[in-house]
Amino acid sequence: MPASPSTARAINDRLALSLLQQEGPLTAGQLKQLTGLSRPTVADLVERLTASGLITVVGESGEQRRGPNARLYGIVADRACLAALDVRTESVSVLVSDLVGQVLAEGAVPVGPEAGTAAAVEQAVGLVERAVKEAEGAGEGRLHTVGIGAPGLIDPATGDLRDSAGLPAWHRRLVATLQERFPHTRVSVENETNLAALAEQREGVARDRDTFVLLWLGHSCGAAVILDGRLRRGASGGAGEIGFLPVPGTTALPSATDCSGGYHSLVGAAAITQLAAEHGPELDEPSASIAAEASRLTFAAPSSLAPRRGAGRIDMRLRRVGATSPHAPADNRRPTKPNPDFLGTLADRIALGLAAVVAVLDPGCVVLGGEIGAAGGAALAARVEDRLRRMSPLATEVRASALGGAAVLRGALLTARERAQDELFAPPDRG
């Protein structure tokens, strides 16, 4: 059955808006070429979208051309603004953008462990309010959608952040408080690693992949699964909680409430920091960058936990074997067979958990994400790929993240933008 005229118009409008989102401003002639629609159909949709306030003339395509086809049309970006939050255990980062993703304001605030739930929520909400005020002062529209990335499980039925052991209570309260302070704004939360994977899929190293797994290597570890182009969350929202995976090389098993003794004990920041200390202070690149990131995530003050990429020498406090974080796993403090190759030993550890993922999912590609994955770069990725090749008959390419710790904010912004556009770009006659 052919589509009704109203359905056809809605499809054409959405196609044109998607192209303007992806390509930037276009002429009517370029829209005709990219959509394959007739010239009258393109003229009608341009008139319709302009009248609806969704697009406007933003310039001309060149000095040699005049007339309607020479006009450049673009999305009305200041119709609303969006906010993205990266909520960590001891910090919050935020950025505010317009509808096409142009960043208008950004900031970060530490949230110390001594802060109570109410004070922590107020710090985080205050940061968002200041950023939104700055964006609105630049002439942007009201805050339409907030996307939040946070550690923990998201209930697939309700979309709510579940109460998880080991995570601060203010995380869950933050979502509700933001909705109270911005009653006309859509607020949604997603697991941080899932958002990082979406960012790598849209803007990072996995743009050419419909199926891949992202392994997050930061303060802790996690995984996100993209199969056939779709994010897979699992029956309870816990797909990718790889820190709980039992692996060789630890002296205990993880429990339902504590991942100590699981994969986390081998590849969490504290474990990597201790591994670097045992290999001595003189580390080559990228080992020194990995050690610096792991040390920063393990020991640094909350104010320095904003996502960044950096290099440098290992922290002086770690230059003697046995100088450990109080959170470092006991089984990693004195290895029985020290290996002079820090990068190789780390690759061995990473490959242990990934081998199980590869055996079950056969993703064909793994992205090493997070601050530590990005710091390791191609050198670490190549070593992990080599280890997997020896352990599994399933060919798996391993790539280093292009976005690092910033992937969570980018993913939160992308999902907020899509949700806003679904509503704002809906045709007026859609019932």
Secondary structure, 3 states (H helix, E strand, C coil): CCCCHHHHHHHHHHHHHHHHHHHCCECHHHHHHHHCCCHHHHHHHHHHHHHCCCEEEEEECCCCCCCHHHEEEEECHHHCEEEEEEECCCEEEEEEECCCCCEEEEEEEECCCCCCHHHHHHHHHHHHHHHHHHHHHCCCCCEEEEEEEECCCECCCCCCECCCCCCCCHHHHHHHHHHHHCCCCEEEEEEHHHHHHHHHHHHCCCCCCCCEEEEEECCCEEEEEEECCEEECCCCCCCCCHHHCECCCCCCCCECCECCCECHHHHCHHHHHHHHHHCCCCCCCCHHHHHHHHHHHHHCCHHHCCCCCCCCCCCHHHCCCCCCCCCCCHHHCCCCCCCCCHHHHHHHHHHHHHHHHHHHHCCCEEEEEHHHHHHHHHHHHHHHHHHHHHHCCCCCEEEECCCHHHHHHHHHHHHHHHHHHHHHCCCCCCC
